[in-house]
Amino acid sequence: MRALVRAIHQVMHDRRAATAVEYGFILALIVLAMMASLTSVANQTKNMWGNVTNKVQAATQS
């Protein structure tokens, strides 16, 4: 029983778990920022190639 109480006490006062959670939140924010920026770049690239397609089609029809 003392070993269990001692183990619980050690876990309650261990700061490494809190640090791991903080790093997890930071990593999640970085991933979200990357996804947002990649989505923006993908949309701009899609629009660019759409414009190229339209100009090529217009050039071949005239």
C-alpha positions as CSV (number, residue, x, y, z in Angstrom):
1,M,0.0,0.0,0.0
2,R,2.8,2.4,0.8
3,A,4.4,1.7,-2.6
4,L,1.1,2.7,-4.3
5,V,0.8,5.9,-2.3
6,R,4.5,6.7,-3.0
7,A,3.9,6.1,-6.8
8,I,0.9,8.3,-6.9
9,H,2.7,11.0,-5.0
10,Q,5.6,10.9,-7.5
11,V,3.2,11.1,-10.5
12,M,1.4,14.0,-9.0
13,H,4.7,16.0,-8.5
14,D,6.3,15.0,-11.9
15,R,6.5,18.0,-14.2
16,R,7.6,16.0,-17.3
17,A,4.1,15.1,-18.2
18,A,3.0,18.7,-18.2
19,T,5.9,19.6,-20.5
20,A,5.0,16.8,-22.9
21,V,1.4,18.1,-23.1
22,E,2.7,21.6,-23.8
23,Y,4.9,20.4,-26.5
24,G,2.0,18.5,-28.0
25,F,-0.1,21.7,-28.1
26,I,2.7,23.6,-29.8
27,L,3.1,20.8,-32.3
28,A,-0.6,20.8,-33.0
29,L,-0.6,24.6,-33.6
30,I,2.4,24.2,-36.0
31,V,0.6,21.5,-37.9
32,L,-2.6,23.6,-38.2
33,A,-0.6,26.6,-39.4
34,M,1.1,24.4,-42.0
35,M,-2.2,23.0,-43.2
36,A,-3.7,26.5,-43.6
37,S,-0.7,27.8,-45.5
38,L,-0.6,24.7,-47.8
39,T,-4.3,25.1,-48.5
40,S,-3.8,28.7,-49.5
41,V,-0.9,27.8,-51.7
42,A,-2.9,25.0,-53.3
43,N,-5.8,27.3,-54.1
44,Q,-3.5,29.9,-55.7
45,T,-1.7,27.2,-57.7
46,K,-5.0,25.8,-58.9
47,N,-6.2,29.3,-60.0
48,M,-2.9,29.9,-61.8
49,W,-3.1,26.7,-63.8
50,G,-6.8,27.5,-64.5
51,N,-5.7,30.8,-66.0
52,V,-3.0,29.1,-68.1
53,T,-5.6,26.7,-69.4
54,N,-8.0,29.4,-70.3
55,K,-5.3,31.4,-72.1
56,V,-4.0,28.4,-74.0
57,Q,-7.6,27.5,-75.1
58,A,-8.2,31.1,-76.2
59,A,-4.9,31.2,-78.2
60,T,-5.7,28.0,-80.0
61,Q,-9.2,29.1,-81.0
62,S,-8.2,32.3,-82.6
